[in-house]
Amino acid sequence: MSSLTPHLPALQVVIPLITAPLAALMPDRRLAWALATAASLCALAIALALVGEVRAQGTVVYEMGSWAPPYGIALGIDAMSALLLLVVTGASTLALFAAATSLSTEVEEERQPHFYAAWLLALSGLSGILVTADAFNIFVFMEISSLSAYILIAGGPDRRALPAVFKYLAMGTIGATFYLIGVGLVYMMTGTLNLADMELRLGEVGQAKPILVAAGFITVGLALKAAVFPLHVWLPNAYTFAPNVVTVFLAACATKISIYVLIRFDFFVFQHNLIAHDWQFSYFLMPLAILGILVASIVAIFETDLKRLLAWSSVAQIGYIILGASLVSAAGLTAAMLHMFNHALAKGAAFLALTCLALSISRLDIRNIGGVAKRMPWTMAAFVVGGLSLIGVPGTAGFISKWYLIKAALDMGSLALPLVAVILIGSVMAVVYVWRVVEVAYFGKGAGEANNNYIQEAPLAILIPTWIVVALNIWFGLVPSLPVGLSSHAAGLLMGHLQ
């Protein structure tokens, strides 16, 4: 393993990428699933090894073909990308463990090898975004992951997924085009695509207007792909009508990768080179974050479709992440990074619980789950823990990031009390929409399909990965040193570019 250690950044992308066509060629769905799961497990092991390398020695740099940047293409893993590599590979692996049982009811057997191939391409694309240090390669990997995600969402039995995917495709294409236009403008002014080299050369550019325009294009494009309010219109339907395990995977990591690119590009390239850009960044994103928290939470309160409810909750949780980043402080960025990690755990547990429910209940609607907790106690207990983490109850991972976010908001002077009020009101709203589900499931009178004698607890093949995520929610709520350490280190790196 030691001889492969220097090549881990490249292997993080290459292994799922080369495994994808092999999965498509498998003659049996079980072989395709086993191959995809093995590749994802390998990617998770590499991510864990890279986390260890980053904690031991700082940023890990890999030069493709031994060509030094900016002439060659470099890969780089720092604390920020290492943290999100854990999210992407962990979400993929646990969702794939659940997929063996769940997908058999949603995707035809002969199509499943191609489905797993698309899954691995999505994993490779998302991982590539996190490891590359080149602005154009970010776009390439973004398109690989997006095109694969369109296939995954449309692959289920619900035909309503097709218009949802079309909307996602249209919005995603616009977002990617905006990003590419911005990168083109920066390249026109600097002659480089390496992010570190861009930062250095922008300082020598006399004209600021093209750079401001580039910053605007890149910010709007990535905000659209990250489903930042009000550019979120593609997300609720995409999550609702996708196969259940696909929703688990995408809800845990897809939008967060776009937020990662937005934060990294802005702080690494623009913050140091544009006068008062920290104020521009904050004034643009902070109102959108606040509106996202409040409006999306209100919609979730009145939603009856369970997957759609959690999808709107994701829009609100994205608001918390953007709010932390918009504070442009070490404490705020730490909270934002931490909430990316913790929200993935909370939403992963909740969506995995819905995957368990979907095996017994054909339509995931609040009106169909009356008293279901009596027959599916482990499933609903998992949903409860995920919901508590979304709320931010002490003892869960969600509490840690919201506590850090409140502490960061308290440092904002005259804005402190309004920002803290927004965070607390959003958490109270989360109590309302989570309680609506819990109340019906535990205290309902057996309305709708919950009377059906065929309702039974989910098989262990899905319950085990679900409860692994539940346990991680509790573990990182009690022992948060790993994500907190990586998040604070990442925030220090980002703030260092403001000097």
C-alpha positions in Angstrom: 0.0 0.0 0.0 2.9 2.4 0.8 4.0 2.3 -2.9 0.5 3.4 -3.9 0.3 6.2 -1.3 1.7 8.9 -3.6 -0.9 8.1 -6.2 -3.9 8.1 -4.0 -5.3 11.4 -5.3 -5.4 10.0 -8.9 -6.7 6.6 -7.8 -9.6 8.4 -6.0 -11.0 9.3 -9.5 -9.5 6.5 -11.6 -10.8 3.5 -9.8 -14.6 4.3 -10.1 -14.0 5.7 -13.6 -12.4 2.5 -15.0 -14.8 0.3 -13.0 -17.9 1.9 -14.6 -17.7 0.3 -18.0 -16.9 -3.0 -16.4 -20.1 -2.8 -14.4 -22.0 -2.1 -17.5 -20.7 -5.3 -19.1 -21.6 -7.5 -16.2 -24.1 -10.2 -17.3 -25.9 -10.3 -13.9 -27.2 -7.4 -11.8 -25.7 -9.0 -8.7 -22.2 -9.0 -10.2 -22.7 -5.4 -11.3 -23.8 -4.4 -7.8 -20.9 -6.2 -6.2 -18.4 -4.6 -8.5 -19.9 -1.1 -8.0 -19.9 -1.6 -4.2 -16.3 -2.8 -4.2 -15.2 0.2 -6.2 -17.1 2.6 -3.9 -15.6 0.8 -0.8 -12.1 1.2 -2.3 -12.8 4.9 -3.0 -13.9 5.3 0.7 -10.7 3.6 1.9 -8.7 6.0 -0.3 -10.6 9.0 1.1 -9.9 7.8 4.7 -6.2 7.4 3.8 -6.1 10.9 2.3 -7.7 12.3 5.4 -4.9 10.8 7.4 -2.3 12.2 5.0 -3.9 15.7 5.2 -4.0 15.6 9.0 -0.4 14.5 9.2 1.3 16.7 6.6 -1.2 19.3 5.3 -2.2 19.7 1.7 -1.4 16.7 -0.6 -0.3 17.6 -4.1 -0.1 15.2 -7.0 1.4 16.3 -10.4 -0.1 14.4 -13.3 2.7 13.0 -15.5 5.2 14.7 -13.2 4.5 18.0 -15.0 4.6 20.9 -12.5 1.7 23.3 -12.6 0.7 25.6 -14.2 2.0 23.8 -17.3 0.9 20.5 -16.0 -2.4 19.4 -14.4 -2.2 19.2 -10.6 -4.4 17.4 -8.1 -4.6 18.8 -4.6 -6.3 17.6 -1.4 -6.5 19.9 1.6 -8.7 19.7 4.7 -11.7 21.1 2.8 -11.6 18.6 0.0 -10.7 15.7 2.3 -13.8 16.3 4.5 -16.1 16.3 1.5 -14.4 13.2 0.0 -15.5 11.4 3.1 -19.0 12.6 2.5 -19.1 11.6 -1.2 -17.5 8.2 -0.9 -19.3 7.4 2.4 -22.7 8.3 1.0 -22.1 6.3 -2.2 -21.0 3.2 -0.3 -23.8 3.1 2.2 -26.4 3.9 -0.4 -25.0 1.1 -2.6 -25.3 -1.4 0.3 -29.0 -0.5 0.5 -29.4 -0.6 -3.3 -29.1 -4.3 -3.6 -32.6 -4.7 -2.1 -34.2 -1.4 -2.9 -33.3 -1.2 -6.6 -34.8 -4.6 -7.3 -38.3 -3.0 -6.8 -37.5 0.1 -8.9 -35.2 -0.7 -11.8 -35.6 -3.6 -14.2 -33.0 -6.3 -13.7 -31.5 -6.0 -17.2 -31.0 -2.2 -16.8 -29.3 -2.4 -13.4 -25.7 -3.0 -14.7 -26.0 0.2 -16.8 -27.5 2.0 -13.7 -24.5 1.0 -11.6 -22.2 2.2 -14.3 -23.8 5.6 -14.2 -23.5 5.6 -10.4 -19.8 5.0 -10.6 -19.4 7.8 -13.2 -21.3 10.1 -10.8 -19.0 9.1 -8.0 -15.9 9.6 -10.2 -17.1 13.0 -11.3 -17.9 14.3 -7.8 -14.6 13.0 -6.5 -12.8 14.6 -9.5 -14.2 18.0 -8.6 -12.8 17.7 -5.1 -9.3 16.7 -6.0 -8.5 18.8 -9.1 -6.8 22.1 -8.8 -7.7 23.2 -12.4 -10.7 25.4 -13.2 -11.5 23.7 -16.5 -11.2 20.2 -15.1 -13.7 21.2 -12.5 -16.1 21.9 -15.4 -15.3 18.5 -17.0 -15.9 16.6 -13.8 -19.0 18.7 -13.1 -20.5 17.6 -16.4 -19.5 13.9 -15.9 -21.3 13.9 -12.5 -24.3 15.9 -13.8 -24.9 13.7 -16.9 -24.7 10.6 -14.7 -27.1 12.1 -12.2 -29.6 12.8 -14.9 -29.5 9.1 -15.8 -29.8 8.0 -12.2 -32.8 10.2 -11.5 -34.7 9.2 -14.6 -33.9 5.5 -14.0 -36.8 4.7 -11.7 -40.3 3.6 -12.4 -42.0 7.0 -11.8 -42.5 8.7 -15.2 -42.8 12.0 -13.4 -39.0 11.8 -13.1 -38.7 12.7 -16.8 -39.9 16.3 -16.6 -38.0 16.6 -13.3 -34.8 15.5 -15.0 -35.5 17.8 -18.0 -35.8 20.8 -15.6 -32.7 19.7 -13.7 -30.9 19.3 -17.1 -31.9 22.8 -18.3 -31.0 24.5 -15.0 -27.8 22.5 -14.6 -26.8 23.4 -18.2 -27.4 27.1 -17.6 -25.4 26.9 -14.4 -22.5 25.1 -16.0 -22.5 27.5 -18.9 -22.4 30.5 -16.6 -19.4 28.9 -14.8 -17.6 28.2 -18.0 -18.2 31.8 -19.2 -16.7 33.1 -16.0 -13.7 30.8 -16.2 -13.2 31.9 -19.8 -13.1 35.5 -18.8 -10.5 34.8 -16.1 -8.5 32.8 -18.5 -8.6 35.7 -21.0 -7.2 38.0 -18.4 -4.6 35.7 -16.9 -3.7 33.0 -19.4 -3.9 30.2 -16.9 -6.5 27.6 -15.6 -4.6 26.6 -12.4 -6.5 28.1 -9.4 -3.3 29.0 -7.5 -1.7 30.5 -10.6 -5.0 32.5 -11.3 -4.8 34.1 -7.9 -1.2 35.2 -8.4 -1.8 36.5 -12.0 -5.0 38.4 -11.2 -3.0 40.6 -8.9 -1.1 41.8 -12.0 -4.3 42.6 -14.0 -5.1 46.3 -14.1 -8.7 46.0 -15.3 -11.1 44.9 -12.6 -14.4 45.0 -14.6 -13.9 41.7 -16.5 -12.9 40.0 -13.3 -16.0 41.3 -11.6 -18.2 40.0 -14.4 -16.4 36.7 -14.2 -17.1 36.5 -10.5 -20.7 37.2 -11.1 -21.1 34.5 -13.7 -19.3 31.9 -11.6 -21.2 32.8 -8.5 -24.6 32.6 -10.1 -23.8 29.5 -12.1 -22.6 27.6 -9.1 -25.4 28.9 -6.9 -27.8 27.5 -9.5 -26.2 24.1 -9.4 -26.1 24.2 -5.6 -29.8 24.9 -5.4 -29.3 28.2 -3.5 -32.7 29.9 -3.0 -34.3 31.1 -5.3 -32.4 29.0 -7.8 -33.5 25.8 -6.3 -36.6 25.0 -8.5 -35.0 21.9 -9.9 -34.3 20.2 -6.6 -37.7 19.2 -5.0 -38.9 17.2 -8.0 -35.5 15.7 -8.7 -35.2 14.3 -5.2 -38.9 13.3 -5.0 -39.1 11.2 -8.2 -35.6 9.7 -8.3 -35.2 6.0 -7.1 -34.9 6.1 -3.3 -31.2 5.2 -3.0 -30.3 7.7 -5.6 -32.0 10.4 -3.5 -29.9 9.2 -0.5 -26.7 9.6 -2.6 -27.5 12.9 -4.2 -29.1 14.5 -1.2 -26.0 13.8 0.9 -23.4 15.3 -1.4 -24.4 16.7 -4.9 -25.3 20.3 -3.9 -22.5 20.5 -1.4 -19.9 19.9 -4.1 -21.2 22.9 -6.0 -21.1 25.0 -2.8 -17.5 23.7 -2.3 -16.5 24.9 -5.7 -18.2 28.3 -5.1 -16.4 28.8 -1.8 -13.0 27.6 -3.0 -13.1 29.6 -6.3 -14.2 32.8 -4.6 -11.8 32.7 -1.7 -8.8 31.3 -3.6 -9.1 33.5 -6.7 -11.3 36.6 -6.1 -11.2 37.6 -2.5 -7.6 38.8 -2.4 -7.8 40.5 -5.9 -11.0 42.4 -5.8 -11.4 45.4 -3.6 -14.2 45.0 -1.0 -15.2 41.6 -2.5 -15.8 40.2 0.9 -18.7 42.7 1.3 -20.0 41.9 -2.2 -19.9 38.2 -1.4 -21.7 38.6 1.9 -24.4 41.1 0.7 -25.2 38.9 -2.3 -25.5 35.5 -0.4 -26.6 36.4 3.1 -30.1 37.5 2.1 -30.6 34.5 -0.1 -29.5 32.2 2.7 -31.9 33.8 5.1 -34.8 33.5 2.7 -33.9 29.9 1.9 -33.9 28.9 5.6 -37.3 30.6 6.2 -39.2 30.0 3.0 -38.1 26.4 2.4 -38.9 25.5 6.0 -42.4 27.0 5.7 -43.1 25.0 2.5 -41.8 21.8 4.2 -44.2 22.3 7.1 -47.2 22.1 4.7 -45.8 19.3 2.5 -47.4 15.9 2.7 -45.1 13.9 0.4 -42.3 12.6 2.6 -39.5 12.8 0.0 -40.6 16.2 -1.1 -40.7 17.4 2.5 -37.1 16.3 3.0 -36.2 17.9 -0.3 -37.5 21.3 0.8 -35.7 20.7 4.1 -32.5 20.3 2.0 -33.1 23.8 0.5 -33.3 25.2 4.0 -30.2 23.4 5.2 -28.3 24.7 2.1 -29.3 28.1 3.5 -27.5 27.4 6.8 -24.3 26.4 4.9 -24.5 29.6 2.7 -25.2 31.7 5.7 -22.0 30.5 7.4 -20.0 31.1 4.3 -21.5 34.6 3.8 -20.2 35.7 7.2 -16.6 35.7 5.7 -15.0 34.8 9.0 -13.1 31.8 10.2 -15.9 30.9 12.6 -18.5 31.2 9.9 -16.6 29.1 7.4 -15.9 26.5 10.0 -19.6 26.2 10.7 -20.4 26.0 6.9 -17.9 23.2 6.3 -19.1 21.4 9.4 -22.7 21.7 8.4 -21.9 20.2 5.0 -20.6 17.1 6.7 -23.3 16.9 9.4 -26.2 17.6 7.1 -25.1 14.7 4.9 -25.3 12.4 8.0 -28.7 13.7 9.0 -30.3 13.7 5.6 -28.7 10.4 4.7 -30.3 8.8 7.8 -33.7 10.3 7.0 -33.7 9.3 3.3 -32.5 5.8 4.1 -35.4 5.5 6.6 -37.7 6.5 3.7 -36.1 3.8 1.6 -37.0 1.3 4.2 -40.6 2.6 4.3 -40.9 2.4 0.6 -40.5 -1.4 0.6 -43.9 -1.6 2.4 -45.7 1.6 1.5 -46.2 2.3 -2.2 -46.8 6.0 -1.8 -44.6 7.9 0.7 -47.2 10.3 2.0 -47.9 11.4 5.6 -51.5 10.2 5.2 -50.3 6.7 4.5 -48.1 6.1 7.5 -50.5 6.2 10.4 -49.3 3.9 13.1 -46.5 2.5 10.9 -44.0 2.8 13.7 -45.7 -0.2 15.5 -44.8 -2.5 12.6 -41.5 -0.8 11.5 -40.0 0.4 14.9 -36.4 0.3 13.7 -37.1 2.2 10.5 -39.0 5.0 12.3 -36.5 5.2 15.1 -33.8 5.9 12.4 -36.0 8.6 10.9 -36.4 10.2 14.4 -32.7 10.3 14.9 -32.2 11.8 11.5 -34.9 14.4 12.2 -33.4 15.3 15.6 -30.1 15.9 13.8 -31.8 18.1 11.3 -33.3 20.1 14.1 -30.0 20.3 15.9 -30.8 18.6 19.2 -27.8 18.1 21.5 -26.2 14.7 21.2 -26.6 14.7 17.4 -24.2 15.9 14.7 -26.6 18.6 13.6 -26.3 20.3 17.0 -22.6 20.8 16.6 -22.7 22.7 13.3 -25.7 24.8 14.4 -23.9 25.6 17.6 -20.8 26.7 15.7 -23.0 28.7 13.4 -24.7 30.5 16.3 -21.3 31.3 17.8 -20.1 32.7 14.4 -23.3 34.8 14.1 -22.7 36.3 17.6 -19.5 37.8 16.4 -21.3 39.9 13.7 -22.0 43.0 15.9 -25.4 44.6 15.0 -26.3 41.6 12.8 -25.8 39.1 15.6 -29.3 39.0 17.1 -31.2 38.9 13.7 -29.0 36.1 12.4 -29.3 34.1 15.6 -33.0 34.6 15.5 -33.1 33.2 11.9 -31.2 30.1 12.9 -33.4 29.5 15.9 -36.6 30.1 14.0 -35.4 27.7 11.2 -34.7 25.1 13.9 -38.2 25.5 15.4 -39.7 25.1 12.0 -37.7 21.9 11.6 -39.3 20.7 14.8 -42.7 21.3 13.3 -42.2 19.4 10.0 -40.3 16.5 11.6 -42.9 16.2 14.4 -45.7 16.0 11.8 -44.2 12.8 10.5 -43.3 11.4 13.9 -46.8 12.1 15.3 -48.6 10.3 12.5 -46.2 7.3 12.5 -46.3 6.8 16.2 -49.7 8.0 17.3 -51.8 7.8 14.1 -54.8 5.5 14.0 -53.7 3.3 11.2 -55.0 5.4 8.3 -54.5 4.5 4.6 -51.9 1.8 3.8 -50.7 1.4 7.4 -53.7 -1.0 7.9 -52.2 -3.3 5.4 -51.1 -6.6 6.9 -48.1 -6.8 4.5 -46.4 -3.9 6.2 -43.4 -5.3 8.0 -39.9 -4.2 9.1 -37.4 -3.6 6.4 -34.8 -6.3 5.8 -31.4 -6.1 7.4 -29.7 -5.4 4.1 -31.2 -1.9 4.3 -31.5 -1.5 8.0 -27.8 -2.1 8.7 -26.5 0.8 6.4 -29.4 3.0 7.8 -28.3 2.4 11.4 -24.7 2.9 10.5 -25.6 6.4 9.4 -27.7 6.8 12.6 -24.8 5.7 14.7 -22.5 8.2 12.9 -25.0 11.0 13.7 -24.8 10.2 17.4 -21.0 9.5 17.3 -20.1 12.8 15.7 -22.6 14.6 17.9 -20.7 13.3 21.0 -17.1 13.1 19.5 -16.9 15.8 16.8 -13.1 16.2 16.8 -12.6 14.8 13.2 -15.0 17.0 11.3 -14.4 20.0 13.6 -10.6 19.7 13.1 -10.9 19.4 9.3 -13.4 22.2 9.1 -11.4 24.7 11.2 -8.3 23.9 9.3 -10.2 24.4 6.0 -11.5 27.7 7.3 -8.0 28.8 8.2 -6.8 28.0 4.7 -9.6 30.0 3.1 -9.2 33.0 5.3 -5.5 33.0 4.6 -6.3 34.1 1.0 -7.9 37.3 2.3 -4.5 38.5 3.6 
